[in-house]
Amino acid sequence: MFAKPVPGLTTAAAEGDVVVLLIGMRINHFWAVHHWWPVLIAMPRMLRELQKDKSRGLLGHVMLTASPRTYYVVQYWESKEKLYSYAHSPDMSHHKAWAIINRKERAGKIRQHVGRWHEAYVVPEGSYESIYADMPAFGLAAAYGVLPVEKRGRRAQDRFRYRSAGAVEEAG
């Protein structure tokens, strides 16, 4: 099922700080399927687990392919505390997957066959902006909701200066 586009210009309804996690993998040796396949299937399992329990803090995500070798997910979180809590919870899939990967890595079994990476960002309020033209809710807007662009300002600099109190700061 495809989402219908929202007509016109919209922006994300995010307020306050935004927490973004980029996480992914790179297949270094296609022939080493037994090394990279468990890493590849771990992420959808974690995302399903997080979608079942919204209190964990994942607001939304986008799965992307950068190349036939490289896959990643952009995730939007309620807070860095909830992100870290999930990552360190022994009863959650992430903790279990990393324990297995670390064990294999220490034994030299996955080294150089599959690359793994993540980058986490806390973007302060007033330091992000978004605009979507005739798009379904996507990315930040899918995570936080959609607003008509006029609610935040038609110019990017106005959207950057937006504060959740509803006022646009004066430049100067």
N, C-alpha and C positions, 0 to 999 in steps of 0.2 A: 504494500500500500504506500502510495506516495503522498507526502504532505502537500497541501495546496499553498501556493505562494500568497503572502500577505501583500496586497497591492500598495504601491507607493514606497516612500522612504520610511524605514523604521530604524530603531536603535534598541539596544539591550536595556532591560529594566534593572540592571545591576545597581546596587547601592553599597557603599562602604568598600572595604578592601575586597579584591578578587584574588582567589588562590587558583593558580593554574599549574597543572602537572603535565609535562610532556614525558612520555615513557615509551620505549620501543626496543626493537631488536634488529639485528642485521645478520642475515645468513651469510657466513663467510665461506662455507663449503657446502654446496648443494647436496653432494653425495653423502654427507654426514647427517642424514635425516633423523636418526635415532638420538642425535644431540640437540638439534634445533627444534624438532617437532614438539617436545614437551614444553619448551619455552613459548612457542607460538600459541599453543592451546591454553596455556595458563591464563593469559589476559582475558579472553572471553569468559572463562570460569569466574575470575575475580569480578568482572563487570556484572555478571548475572547475580552474584552474591551481594554486591553493593546495591543493585537495583531492587532486590527483595527487601532490603532494610534501609529505607531512606534516612533513618536516624544516624547512620554511619557518616553521612555528610557529602556523598558524591551528588552533585547537582545535575551533571550532564557530562556527556563525552562524545567525541567524534573519532572514529577509527579511520586511519589513513594509510595509504601505501605510497611510499616515496619512490620505490623502484621494485623490481621483482625480488630484490634481496632485503629491502628495508621496510619495516612496518612500525607504525607508532599510533599512539592514542593521545589525544588532547583531552585532559580531564579538568573539570571545574569543580572546586570543592567549597563547602561552607566556610572552612577555616583551616589553617595549617595544623591546628591541634587535632582536628578530626582526621585529617590526612595522616598525620603521624600515628594517631591512635589506631587507625585501621592497619597501617603498615606493621605495627608492633604487636598486634593482638594475636596471641598464640592460637586462638581458636578459628582464625580466619585463613582463607586460602593463600593470601600473600605471604604470610609468615611461613606457612608450610612449603610453598613453592621456593622461597628463597633458601630455606634450610636444605632442600634437596639440591638446588643449584650450587650452593656454597660447598656442600659435601663433594659433589662431582668436580667442582673447580679445584678444591684442595687436592683431590686425587689426580688432577691433570686430565680428566676425561672430557671436559667440554672446552677447555682452553683453545682458543683460536678457531673453533668451529662455528661459534655463534657469539655475536657481540650483543651486549645489553647496555642500555643507558637510560637515564632520566634526568630531567631538569625541573626544578620546582621554583615557582615565582609567587611572591606575594606582591600584588600590584596595588599600591595605595589608591584610595579614592581620589579622583581628580587626575589620575595618571593613565587612564584608559579611555577609549572611546570606540564606538562601533557605529557602522551604518550598513544597512541592507536595503537593496533596491529590488522590489518585486520578488522577494525570497521567502520561502518558508522559514520558520524559526530555525536558526542554525548557530552552532558554536555558542558564544556567550549568551545570545538571545534565547537559544533553546534551553540553556541552563537556568536563566534568570527571568525569562519572559520578554515580551516584545512591547515596545511603546512607539507611538508615532514620533518621528524624529523631532517634531515641533516641541515636544515636552522637554527636550534637552538642548535644543538649539540646532538650527539648520547648518551651522558651520562647525567644522571639526574642533576649532579652538573653543567654541562654546560648550561642546560636549565634554572636552577635556576638563573644563573648569567647573562642570556641574558638581554640586554637592547635594547629598541626600536631604538636607534641610529644605531643598526646593529652590534655593537661590543660586543664581549664577554669579560667581565672584567677578568683581570688576577687575579689568586688566590694569596693571600699573605697578 
